[in-house]
Amino acid sequence: MDIKDTARPLDGAGISAFLRSLPAEPLLLGLGEARHFVRELGELRNEIFQHLVEHEGYRSFAIESDCLRGLVVDDYITTGTGTLDDVMERGFSHGFGAFPANRDLVRWMRAYNEEHGGKLRFFGFDGPLEYWAESPRQALTGLHALLDGPLPCTGETLDTLLGPDDRWSNEATVMDPSQSIGQSADAQRLRLLADDLVALLDTQAPRLSAEDRERAALYGRTAVGLLRYHHGMADTSPARIARLSGLRDAMMAANLRAVAEHGPALVFTHNLHLQRTKSSMPLGDQTLEWWSAGAIAGAHLGDRYVFLASALGTVGDDTPPVDTVEGMLSTLPWDHSLVDARRLAGAVAEPAPRISHDFAYFPLDPAQLGTIDGVVFLKEVVAPD
């Protein structure tokens, strides 16, 4: 089979044809990043999303960013609350607010909502964490405020137990578990209170508006997830980092399942968070393993979850060898291609793994092609700063 027979140009017609080839309409269409902050990929992502909105009925966009900060962006897109500059500063984590393609996307989504009756929605689906984590204050107090009747504690009690936020968001806990307060008496009590408040939410759902139910559910799962994560931060066992990585991806997956309830959504995050296979990372003399957000979400959604991995050909002066998957895809006649990954797996004979000079670029693993639905391939990009 000619490798060209596995691919098509990545344009509107190609995207729609790919969607028609799937066994079911996706609820989550994951577009992975092989590397963060690639300008050309961000611009291409925006074009893909605009096509999906205008021709395929998509109404939601989700990105690997703090789910609570994402509320700021969603409010702006749906109601015009705030200014674009403020939203880009406060509405993103991980430095994603400074990425020009994200600013362009937010501006376009706001303009679309102003001109059309249907409302586009924006979601951050990461937890308020990296390897360190934020205070659970916003999530806990936000949930508490939306509930009514006899509650398991007062707001003042929550405030006392939470204490100063900086004792939670202490970045030194990444390397030193003894500095974490995640297993302190206050944290243990907060975990019980969070569980009680989430249980009360179910009992009070009929009195809440759909918007308040959605926000309360987000607060609830974020509070529980953060407190669970902080508990893991204080763990001193060798499994600590693997457990924390798994907890983070599980929080992502829970948020993605909530996004899927709104209908088809484009999800943009690193390939590693979307892959269906087990994630692994070497650490010292051990290999840490956990399941990614995509693997977890896919287990629940089945063929309503679809994963497009991105791959890059030449990045700056780093050109892939011809016997790698990226090298072979570089022979395609289009600058941007959409490749049927499973057909590609049958068309290439034991390609070599690519060793990239760019430490931030994660090349395609030839052994995983059969677990990917498609590859978005960019033949050449400028190396990010």
Disulfide bonds with the S-S distance in Angstrom:
none
